[in-house]
Amino acid sequence: MTAPTDTPVPTTPDGRYIVVRGRLWRAANPHLPPGERQALVAKLMDARREVGRAQRAGDADRLRAARQQVHAAKVALGERGPVWWDDGAPDYNRHLARNTPYASWYARQE
């Protein structure tokens, strides 16, 4: 596990993605009300902690359930599932930034 840094994560100009190690990851829906977003992030963090506990316990059923909770929280946040924007733009989630229309923007970030 790596230590957190104070360096901000690059976010595409349209706010749809963050970039981690050159790969685009869909950002949470910015239109979620702050309280709802905070509650969903708390659920996500709880589920991630449960994944770790299940892994340490070697409990496959518990791990499967915890991963489903992570997935559900990410869908609710807009990071997975249907895209949260409505202009018809394609989803480049998990693509290398250099292989997307964000390539020139990303090259200027490095």
N, CA, C and O atoms as a MOPAC input file, in Angstrom:
PM7 MOZYME 1SCF
protein

 N      0.84100 1    -1.16600 1     0.00000 1
 C      0.00000 1     0.00000 1     0.00000 1
 C      0.89100 1     1.23500 1     0.00000 1
 O      1.86500 1     1.31000 1     0.74900 1
 N      0.54600 1     2.21200 1    -0.85500 1
 C      1.35000 1     3.41700 1    -0.92400 1
 C      0.77500 1     4.48700 1    -0.01800 1
 O     -0.42500 1     4.51600 1     0.25500 1
 N      1.64100 1     5.35200 1     0.43600 1
 C      1.21300 1     6.44100 1     1.31200 1
 C      0.51800 1     7.51400 1     0.49100 1
 O      0.92500 1     7.77500 1    -0.64100 1
 N     -0.52200 1     8.14300 1     1.03100 1
 C     -1.17400 1     9.22500 1     0.31000 1
 C     -0.23300 1    10.40400 1     0.14400 1
 O      0.67400 1    10.60800 1     0.95000 1
 N     -0.45500 1    11.17100 1    -0.89900 1
 C      0.37900 1    12.34300 1    -1.14400 1
 C     -0.51400 1    13.57600 1    -1.16900 1
 O     -1.73900 1    13.47700 1    -1.24100 1
 N      0.11700 1    14.72400 1    -1.11000 1
 C     -0.61300 1    15.98300 1    -1.19800 1
 C     -0.75300 1    16.44600 1    -2.64100 1
 O     -1.36900 1    17.47900 1    -2.90100 1
 N     -0.19300 1    15.70000 1    -3.57400 1
 C     -0.25800 1    16.04900 1    -4.97700 1
 C     -1.66400 1    15.78900 1    -5.50100 1
 O     -2.16700 1    14.67300 1    -5.38000 1
 N     -2.30800 1    16.80400 1    -6.08300 1
 C     -3.65700 1    16.57600 1    -6.59900 1
 C     -3.63700 1    15.62900 1    -7.79500 1
 O     -2.69000 1    15.61200 1    -8.58100 1
 N     -4.68300 1    14.85900 1    -7.91100 1
 C     -4.81600 1    13.93600 1    -9.02600 1
 C     -5.32000 1    14.73800 1   -10.22000 1
 O     -6.28200 1    15.49400 1   -10.08000 1
 N     -4.69800 1    14.59600 1   -11.39400 1
 C     -5.19200 1    15.33400 1   -12.55800 1
 C     -6.63700 1    14.94100 1   -12.88500 1
 O     -6.99800 1    13.76400 1   -12.86200 1
 N     -7.43100 1    15.93200 1   -13.18200 1
 C     -8.81600 1    15.73300 1   -13.58900 1
 C     -8.97600 1    16.33900 1   -14.96400 1
 O     -8.52400 1    17.45700 1   -15.21000 1
 N     -9.62300 1    15.60200 1   -15.87200 1
 C     -9.80700 1    16.10800 1   -17.23500 1
 C    -10.57300 1    17.43200 1   -17.19800 1
 O    -11.34600 1    17.67700 1   -16.27200 1
 N    -10.36100 1    18.27500 1   -18.19100 1
 C    -11.01500 1    19.58900 1   -18.19000 1
 C    -12.54200 1    19.52700 1   -18.07900 1
 O    -13.15800 1    20.44400 1   -17.53700 1
 N    -13.14900 1    18.46300 1   -18.58100 1
 C    -14.60100 1    18.34000 1   -18.49800 1
 C    -15.05800 1    17.71500 1   -17.17900 1
 O    -16.25900 1    17.58700 1   -16.93900 1
 N    -14.10600 1    17.32500 1   -16.32000 1
 C    -14.42200 1    16.78100 1   -15.01200 1
 C    -14.92200 1    15.34600 1   -15.01800 1
 O    -15.36900 1    14.84800 1   -13.98500 1
 N    -14.85600 1    14.67700 1   -16.15100 1
 C    -15.39100 1    13.31300 1   -16.25300 1
 C    -14.45300 1    12.24800 1   -15.71800 1
 O    -14.90800 1    11.18600 1   -15.29300 1
 N    -13.16600 1    12.50800 1   -15.73000 1
 C    -12.18800 1    11.48600 1   -15.35000 1
 C    -11.10100 1    12.07000 1   -14.46500 1
 O    -10.78800 1    13.25900 1   -14.52600 1
 N    -10.53400 1    11.19600 1   -13.64100 1
 C     -9.26700 1    11.48000 1   -12.98500 1
 C     -8.24400 1    10.59700 1   -13.69400 1
 O     -8.60500 1     9.61500 1   -14.34200 1
 N     -6.98200 1    10.94900 1   -13.56900 1
 C     -5.93600 1    10.17300 1   -14.22300 1
 C     -4.99900 1     9.61900 1   -13.15800 1
 O     -4.43100 1    10.36600 1   -12.36100 1
 N     -4.84800 1     8.29700 1   -13.15800 1
 C     -3.95500 1     7.62000 1   -12.22600 1
 C     -3.01100 1     6.75800 1   -13.05400 1
 O     -3.43300 1     5.86200 1   -13.78500 1
 N     -1.71100 1     7.05800 1   -12.91700 1
 C     -0.67800 1     6.33400 1   -13.67200 1
 C     -1.01900 1     6.24200 1   -15.16000 1
 O     -0.85400 1     5.19100 1   -15.78000 1
 N     -1.49400 1     7.34800 1   -15.72100 1
 C     -1.74400 1     7.43300 1   -17.15500 1
 C     -3.07100 1     6.86300 1   -17.62000 1
 O     -3.37700 1     6.89900 1   -18.81200 1
 N     -3.85800 1     6.34200 1   -16.69900 1
 C     -5.13800 1     5.71700 1   -17.06100 1
 C     -6.29800 1     6.57600 1   -16.56800 1
 O     -6.26700 1     7.11400 1   -15.46100 1
 N     -7.32100 1     6.69300 1   -17.41600 1
 C     -8.52400 1     7.44200 1   -17.05500 1
 C     -9.42900 1     6.58200 1   -16.18500 1
 O     -9.66200 1     5.40900 1   -16.47700 1
 N     -9.93200 1     7.18100 1   -15.11500 1
 C    -10.90100 1     6.53200 1   -14.23700 1
 C    -12.06600 1     7.50400 1   -14.08800 1
 O    -11.86400 1     8.68100 1   -13.79000 1
 N    -13.27500 1     7.01400 1   -14.29500 1
 C    -14.43500 1     7.88700 1   -14.24300 1
 C    -14.56500 1     8.52800 1   -12.87100 1
 O    -14.50500 1     7.85500 1   -11.84300 1
 N    -14.74300 1     9.82800 1   -12.87700 1
 C    -14.94200 1    10.58200 1   -11.63400 1
 C    -16.37400 1    10.41600 1   -11.16400 1
 O    -17.26200 1    10.05900 1   -11.93800 1
 N    -16.58000 1    10.67600 1    -9.89900 1
 C    -17.93100 1    10.64300 1    -9.33800 1
 C    -18.77000 1    11.74800 1    -9.97400 1
 O    -18.25300 1    12.77400 1   -10.41600 1
 N    -20.05600 1    11.51200 1   -10.00700 1
 C    -20.99600 1    12.46100 1   -10.57000 1
 C    -20.96500 1    13.76100 1    -9.76000 1
 O    -21.31100 1    13.75200 1    -8.57900 1
 N    -20.56000 1    14.87000 1   -10.36700 1
 C    -20.47700 1    16.12500 1    -9.62300 1
 C    -21.85000 1    16.71900 1    -9.30800 1
 O    -21.95000 1    17.67800 1    -8.54300 1
 N    -22.89700 1    16.16000 1    -9.88800 1
 C    -24.24300 1    16.67900 1    -9.67300 1
 C    -24.92600 1    16.06300 1    -8.45100 1
 O    -26.04700 1    16.44500 1    -8.11300 1
 N    -24.26200 1    15.11500 1    -7.78900 1
 C    -24.83800 1    14.53400 1    -6.57000 1
 C    -24.85600 1    15.58900 1    -5.47400 1
 O    -23.89100 1    16.33600 1    -5.31300 1
 N    -25.94500 1    15.65500 1    -4.72100 1
 C    -25.95700 1    16.58500 1    -3.57900 1
 C    -24.83200 1    16.21700 1    -2.60500 1
 O    -24.55100 1    15.03500 1    -2.41300 1
 N    -24.19200 1    17.20600 1    -1.99400 1
 C    -23.04500 1    16.92300 1    -1.11500 1
 C    -23.32600 1    15.88200 1    -0.03200 1
 O    -22.48800 1    15.01300 1     0.20900 1
 N    -24.46700 1    15.94800 1     0.61700 1
 C    -24.77700 1    14.97700 1     1.66800 1
 C    -24.89800 1    13.56900 1     1.12900 1
 O    -24.44600 1    12.61400 1     1.76100 1
 N    -25.51200 1    13.43600 1    -0.04600 1
 C    -25.64900 1    12.11400 1    -0.66900 1
 C    -24.28700 1    11.57400 1    -1.07300 1
 O    -23.98000 1    10.40300 1    -0.85400 1
 N    -23.47000 1    12.44500 1    -1.66900 1
 C    -22.11700 1    12.03000 1    -2.06600 1
 C    -21.32000 1    11.57400 1    -0.85000 1
 O    -20.64800 1    10.54300 1    -0.89100 1
 N    -21.39700 1    12.34300 1     0.22700 1
 C    -20.65300 1    11.99700 1     1.44200 1
 C    -21.10700 1    10.65100 1     1.99600 1
 O    -20.27800 1     9.84600 1     2.41900 1
 N    -22.41800 1    10.39900 1     1.99800 1
 C    -22.94400 1     9.12200 1     2.49500 1
 C    -22.48100 1     7.96300 1     1.61100 1
 O    -22.13600 1     6.89400 1     2.11600 1
 N    -22.47300 1     8.17300 1     0.30800 1
 C    -22.03500 1     7.11800 1    -0.61500 1
 C    -20.54000 1     6.83600 1    -0.46500 1
 O    -20.12100 1     5.67900 1    -0.51000 1
 N    -19.74300 1     7.87600 1    -0.29000 1
 C    -18.30300 1     7.69000 1    -0.08500 1
 C    -18.06500 1     6.92400 1     1.22000 1
 O    -17.18600 1     6.06500 1     1.28200 1
 N    -18.83600 1     7.22900 1     2.25000 1
 C    -18.70500 1     6.49700 1     3.51700 1
 C    -19.04500 1     5.02100 1     3.32300 1
 O    -18.36000 1     4.14900 1     3.85800 1
 N    -20.09800 1     4.74000 1     2.55900 1
 C    -20.45500 1     3.34400 1     2.26900 1
 C    -19.33900 1     2.65400 1     1.49300 1
 O    -19.00800 1     1.49900 1     1.76100 1
 N    -18.76600 1     3.36400 1     0.53900 1
 C    -17.67200 1     2.80700 1    -0.25000 1
 C    -16.47600 1     2.47600 1     0.63700 1
 O    -15.89600 1     1.39700 1     0.51500 1
 N    -16.10800 1     3.38100 1     1.51500 1
 C    -14.96300 1     3.14300 1     2.39300 1
 C    -15.24300 1     1.98500 1     3.35200 1
 O    -14.35900 1     1.16800 1     3.61000 1
 N    -16.46300 1     1.91000 1     3.87800 1
 C    -16.83300 1     0.77500 1     4.73900 1
 C    -16.71000 1    -0.53500 1     3.97000 1
 O    -16.17900 1    -1.51900 1     4.48400 1
 N    -17.20200 1    -0.54000 1     2.74100 1
 C    -17.15200 1    -1.75800 1     1.92600 1
 C    -15.71000 1    -2.14400 1     1.61300 1
 O    -15.37200 1    -3.32700 1     1.61900 1
 N    -14.85800 1    -1.15600 1     1.34000 1
 C    -13.44700 1    -1.45500 1     1.06400 1
 C    -12.76000 1    -2.03900 1     2.29900 1
 O    -11.95400 1    -2.96300 1     2.19500 1
 N    -13.08800 1    -1.49400 1     3.45700 1
 C    -12.51300 1    -2.06700 1     4.68400 1
 C    -12.98800 1    -3.50400 1     4.86900 1
 O    -12.22000 1    -4.36400 1     5.29800 1
 N    -14.25100 1    -3.76300 1     4.54700 1
 C    -14.78500 1    -5.12500 1     4.66900 1
 C    -14.09100 1    -6.06600 1     3.69100 1
 O    -13.87000 1    -7.23300 1     4.01700 1
 N    -13.74300 1    -5.58500 1     2.50400 1
 C    -12.97700 1    -6.40400 1     1.55700 1
 C    -11.67500 1    -6.84500 1     2.21700 1
 O    -11.31200 1    -8.02000 1     2.15800 1
 N    -10.98500 1    -5.91900 1     2.83400 1
 C     -9.71800 1    -6.25200 1     3.49800 1
 C     -9.90100 1    -7.25800 1     4.62000 1
 O     -9.12000 1    -8.20100 1     4.75200 1
 N    -10.93400 1    -7.05500 1     5.42500 1
 C    -11.17000 1    -7.99900 1     6.52700 1
 C    -11.49300 1    -9.38900 1     5.98100 1
 O    -11.01900 1   -10.39300 1     6.51200 1
 N    -12.29800 1    -9.44500 1     4.92600 1
 C    -12.66600 1   -10.73800 1     4.34000 1
 C    -11.43600 1   -11.42500 1     3.74400 1
 O    -11.28500 1   -12.64200 1     3.85800 1
 N    -10.56600 1   -10.65000 1     3.11300 1
 C     -9.34600 1   -11.22800 1     2.55100 1
 C     -8.46200 1   -11.78700 1     3.65300 1
 O     -7.94100 1   -12.89600 1     3.53500 1
 N     -8.29400 1   -11.03100 1     4.71400 1
 C     -7.45400 1   -11.49800 1     5.81900 1
 C     -8.04200 1   -12.73300 1     6.47800 1
 O     -7.30900 1   -13.59800 1     6.95700 1
 N     -9.37700 1   -12.81600 1     6.50300 1
 C    -10.04600 1   -13.97300 1     7.10700 1
 C    -10.09400 1   -15.16800 1     6.16200 1
 O    -10.40700 1   -16.28200 1     6.58300 1
 N     -9.78200 1   -14.93800 1     4.87400 1
 C     -9.85300 1   -16.02200 1     3.89900 1
 C    -11.27200 1   -16.49400 1     3.64600 1
 O    -11.48800 1   -17.65900 1     3.30900 1
 N    -12.23700 1   -15.60800 1     3.80200 1
 C    -13.65600 1   -15.94300 1     3.67500 1
 C    -14.16100 1   -15.51500 1     2.29600 1
 O    -14.45000 1   -14.33900 1     2.07000 1
 N    -14.26400 1   -16.47800 1     1.37800 1
 C    -14.63400 1   -16.18300 1    -0.01100 1
 C    -16.04500 1   -15.61000 1    -0.12900 1
 O    -16.26300 1   -14.69000 1    -0.91700 1
 N    -16.99100 1   -16.12200 1     0.62200 1
 C    -18.36700 1   -15.61400 1     0.54600 1
 C    -18.44900 1   -14.17700 1     1.05200 1
 O    -19.10700 1   -13.32800 1     0.45000 1
 N    -17.78200 1   -13.92600 1     2.14700 1
 C    -17.75900 1   -12.57100 1     2.71200 1
 C    -17.06000 1   -11.60200 1     1.75800 1
 O    -17.48200 1   -10.45500 1     1.60900 1
 N    -15.99400 1   -12.07000 1     1.11800 1
 C    -15.26400 1   -11.25100 1     0.16100 1
 C    -16.14400 1   -10.91000 1    -1.03200 1
 O    -16.17200 1    -9.76300 1    -1.47600 1
 N    -16.85400 1   -11.88900 1    -1.54900 1
 C    -17.75000 1   -11.66900 1    -2.68000 1
 C    -18.81400 1   -10.62200 1    -2.33000 1
 O    -19.08900 1    -9.72000 1    -3.12100 1
 N    -19.40100 1   -10.75100 1    -1.15100 1
 C    -20.42700 1    -9.80100 1    -0.70300 1
 C    -19.84600 1    -8.39400 1    -0.55000 1
 O    -20.48400 1    -7.41200 1    -0.93100 1
 N    -18.64900 1    -8.29900 1     0.00200 1
 C    -18.01400 1    -6.99600 1     0.19200 1
 C    -17.70000 1    -6.34400 1    -1.15200 1
 O    -17.89100 1    -5.14000 1    -1.32100 1
 N    -17.22400 1    -7.12800 1    -2.09300 1
 C    -16.93200 1    -6.57700 1    -3.42800 1
 C    -18.20500 1    -6.12300 1    -4.12400 1
 O    -18.18200 1    -5.14800 1    -4.87500 1
 N    -19.30400 1    -6.80500 1    -3.88900 1
 C    -20.58700 1    -6.37000 1    -4.44800 1
 C    -21.00000 1    -5.03100 1    -3.83000 1
 O    -21.56200 1    -4.17600 1    -4.51400 1
 N    -20.72100 1    -4.85300 1    -2.54300 1
 C    -21.02400 1    -3.57600 1    -1.89000 1
 C    -20.16700 1    -2.44700 1    -2.46200 1
 O    -20.65500 1    -1.33300 1    -2.65600 1
 N    -18.89300 1    -2.73200 1    -2.73100 1
 C    -18.01600 1    -1.74000 1    -3.36000 1
 C    -18.58300 1    -1.35700 1    -4.71700 1
 O    -18.69600 1    -0.17500 1    -5.04200 1
 N    -18.93800 1    -2.35900 1    -5.50200 1
 C    -19.47000 1    -2.09800 1    -6.83400 1
 C    -20.74200 1    -1.24900 1    -6.75500 1
 O    -20.89000 1    -0.28300 1    -7.50400 1
 N    -21.64800 1    -1.60300 1    -5.86200 1
 C    -22.90800 1    -0.86600 1    -5.72800 1
 C    -22.65500 1     0.60000 1    -5.35700 1
 O    -23.31500 1     1.49600 1    -5.88200 1
 N    -21.71900 1     0.83900 1    -4.46900 1
 C    -21.40000 1     2.21400 1    -4.08200 1
 C    -20.80200 1     2.97800 1    -5.25700 1
 O    -21.13100 1     4.14500 1    -5.47000 1
 N    -19.93300 1     2.33400 1    -6.01500 1
 C    -19.32100 1     2.99900 1    -7.16300 1
 C    -20.36100 1     3.30700 1    -8.24100 1
 O    -20.29900 1     4.36000 1    -8.87500 1
 N    -21.30700 1     2.40300 1    -8.45300 1
 C    -22.38500 1     2.67000 1    -9.41400 1
 C    -23.19900 1     3.87000 1    -8.93800 1
 O    -23.51300 1     4.76100 1    -9.72800 1
 N    -23.54100 1     3.89500 1    -7.65400 1
 C    -24.32800 1     5.00000 1    -7.11000 1
 C    -23.58600 1     6.33700 1    -7.21800 1
 O    -24.20900 1     7.38100 1    -7.41200 1
 N    -22.26800 1     6.30100 1    -7.09300 1
 C    -21.45800 1     7.51000 1    -7.23600 1
 C    -21.28900 1     7.93300 1    -8.68800 1
 O    -20.89900 1     9.06900 1    -8.96000 1
 N    -21.57600 1     7.03700 1    -9.61800 1
 C    -21.40500 1     7.33900 1   -11.03600 1
 C    -20.06500 1     6.91900 1   -11.58700 1
 O    -19.76300 1     7.19400 1   -12.74900 1
 N    -19.24400 1     6.25200 1   -10.77600 1
 C    -17.91700 1     5.82600 1   -11.21900 1
 C    -17.97600 1     4.56100 1   -12.06900 1
 O    -17.03400 1     4.25800 1   -12.80100 1
 N    -19.06200 1     3.83400 1   -11.97400 1
 C    -19.29800 1     2.63100 1   -12.78100 1
 C    -20.74300 1     2.67500 1   -13.25500 1
 O    -21.52500 1     3.52400 1   -12.82900 1
 N    -21.08300 1     1.75000 1   -14.13900 1
 C    -22.45500 1     1.70500 1   -14.64100 1
 C    -22.67300 1     2.76800 1   -15.70500 1
 O    -21.72200 1     3.20300 1   -16.35400 1
 N    -23.91500 1     3.18700 1   -15.88700 1
 C    -24.20700 1     4.20000 1   -16.90700 1
 C    -23.46600 1     5.49900 1   -16.61200 1
 O    -23.28400 1     5.87500 1   -15.45400 1
 N    -23.04700 1     6.16900 1   -17.66100 1
 C    -22.34500 1     7.44600 1   -17.48200 1
 C    -23.30600 1     8.48100 1   -16.92300 1
 O    -24.51400 1     8.39600 1   -17.14100 1
 N    -22.77900 1     9.44600 1   -16.21200 1
 C    -23.61300 1    10.47500 1   -15.59800 1
 C    -23.79700 1    11.69900 1   -16.49000 1
 O    -24.62300 1    12.55900 1   -16.18400 1
 N    -23.05400 1    11.79500 1   -17.57500 1
 C    -23.24100 1    12.92200 1   -18.48800 1
 C    -24.27300 1    12.54500 1   -19.53600 1
 O    -24.52700 1    11.36400 1   -19.77000 1
 N    -24.86600 1    13.54800 1   -20.16600 1
 C    -25.98300 1    13.27300 1   -21.07300 1
 C    -25.79600 1    13.83600 1   -22.47300 1
 O    -26.76900 1    14.03700 1   -23.20000 1
 N    -24.54100 1    14.09200 1   -22.85700 1
 C    -24.31200 1    14.64700 1   -24.19100 1
 C    -23.96500 1    13.58700 1   -25.23600 1
 O    -23.64400 1    13.92100 1   -26.37700 1
 N    -24.02900 1    12.31400 1   -24.85100 1
 C    -23.75400 1    11.23500 1   -25.79100 1
 C    -22.28900 1    10.90900 1   -25.98500 1
 O    -21.96000 1    10.03600 1   -26.78800 1
 N    -21.39900 1    11.58100 1   -25.27700 1
 C    -19.96200 1    11.32000 1   -25.40800 1
 C    -19.65600 1     9.90100 1   -24.91600 1
 O    -20.24500 1     9.44000 1   -23.93900 1
 N    -18.73400 1     9.21300 1   -25.59700 1
 C    -18.38700 1     7.84800 1   -25.18400 1
 C    -17.66200 1     7.83800 1   -23.83700 1
 O    -17.14100 1     8.85100 1   -23.37000 1
 N    -17.65400 1     6.66100 1   -23.24300 1
 C    -16.98600 1     6.46500 1   -21.95900 1
 C    -15.59500 1     5.91000 1   -22.20400 1
 O    -15.44500 1     4.85800 1   -22.82500 1
 N    -14.58200 1     6.60700 1   -21.72300 1
 C    -13.19600 1     6.16500 1   -21.85700 1
 C    -12.64900 1     5.63300 1   -20.54000 1
 O    -11.43300 1     5.60500 1   -20.34600 1
 N    -13.51700 1     5.21500 1   -19.63900 1
 C    -13.08500 1     4.68300 1   -18.36100 1
 C    -12.09300 1     3.54500 1   -18.57000 1
 O    -12.31400 1     2.65300 1   -19.38900 1
 N    -11.01500 1     3.59100 1   -17.82900 1
 C     -9.94000 1     2.59400 1   -17.82700 1
 C     -9.05400 1     2.60200 1   -19.07300 1
 O     -8.17100 1     1.75400 1   -19.20300 1
 N     -9.27200 1     3.52600 1   -19.97100 1
 C     -8.40800 1     3.65100 1   -21.14900 1
 C     -7.15800 1     4.43700 1   -20.76600 1
 O     -7.19000 1     5.27300 1   -19.86300 1
 N     -6.06300 1     4.16200 1   -21.46100 1
 C     -4.86800 1     4.98300 1   -21.30000 1
 C     -5.18100 1     6.35900 1   -21.87900 1
 O     -5.69400 1     6.47100 1   -22.99200 1
 N     -4.87200 1     7.38900 1   -21.12700 1
 C     -5.17500 1     8.75500 1   -21.56100 1
 C     -4.56400 1     9.04900 1   -22.92000 1
 O     -5.16700 1     9.75200 1   -23.73000 1
 N     -3.38900 1     8.52700 1   -23.17700 1
 C     -2.69800 1     8.81600 1   -24.44600 1
 C     -3.41800 1     8.22500 1   -25.65900 1
 O     -3.12700 1     8.59900 1   -26.79500 1
 N     -4.34700 1     7.31200 1   -25.42500 1
 C     -5.08200 1     6.67600 1   -26.52400 1
 C     -6.51300 1     7.19900 1   -26.64000 1
 O     -7.36900 1     6.53500 1   -27.22500 1
 N     -6.77500 1     8.36500 1   -26.09400 1
 C     -8.12500 1     8.92100 1   -26.09200 1
 C     -8.09000 1    10.35700 1   -26.60400 1
 O     -7.01300 1    10.90600 1   -26.83900 1
 N     -9.23900 1    10.95900 1   -26.77600 1
 C     -9.25200 1    12.37900 1   -27.16600 1
 C     -8.61200 1    13.30300 1   -26.12500 1
 O     -8.39200 1    14.48100 1   -26.40800 1
 N     -8.31500 1    12.80100 1   -24.94900 1
 C     -7.66300 1    13.59000 1   -23.90400 1
 C     -6.13100 1    13.56100 1   -24.02900 1
 O     -5.43700 1    14.12900 1   -23.18600 1
 N     -5.60900 1    12.91800 1   -25.05000 1
 C     -4.16100 1    12.70000 1   -25.18600 1
 C     -3.35900 1    13.99600 1   -25.15000 1
 O     -2.37800 1    14.08600 1   -24.41200 1
 N     -3.74700 1    14.98400 1   -25.91800 1
 C     -2.94400 1    16.21900 1   -25.95000 1
 C     -3.02400 1    16.95500 1   -24.60800 1
 O     -2.03000 1    17.50700 1   -24.13700 1
 N     -4.20800 1    16.95800 1   -24.00200 1
 C     -4.33300 1    17.55400 1   -22.67200 1
 C     -3.42800 1    16.83500 1   -21.68100 1
 O     -2.71300 1    17.47800 1   -20.91200 1
 N     -3.45500 1    15.49900 1   -21.69400 1
 C     -2.67000 1    14.73400 1   -20.73800 1
 C     -1.17100 1    14.93500 1   -20.95200 1
 O     -0.41400 1    15.00800 1   -19.98500 1
 N     -0.74100 1    15.02600 1   -22.19800 1
 C      0.68200 1    15.25700 1   -22.48200 1
 C      1.16600 1    16.54600 1   -21.84100 1
 O      2.32400 1    16.63500 1   -21.43400 1
 N      0.30900 1    17.53400 1   -21.74400 1
 C      0.68300 1    18.80700 1   -21.10500 1
 C      0.71100 1    18.68900 1   -19.58600 1
 O      1.27000 1    19.56300 1   -18.92400 1
 N      0.13200 1    17.64600 1   -19.01600 1
 C      0.08100 1    17.46500 1   -17.55500 1
 C      1.35200 1    16.82400 1   -17.02600 1
 O      1.71000 1    17.01100 1   -15.86300 1
 N      2.03200 1    16.06800 1   -17.87800 1
 C      3.20200 1    15.30500 1   -17.40600 1
 C      4.40800 1    16.15900 1   -17.17500 1
 O      5.45700 1    15.65100 1   -16.77900 1

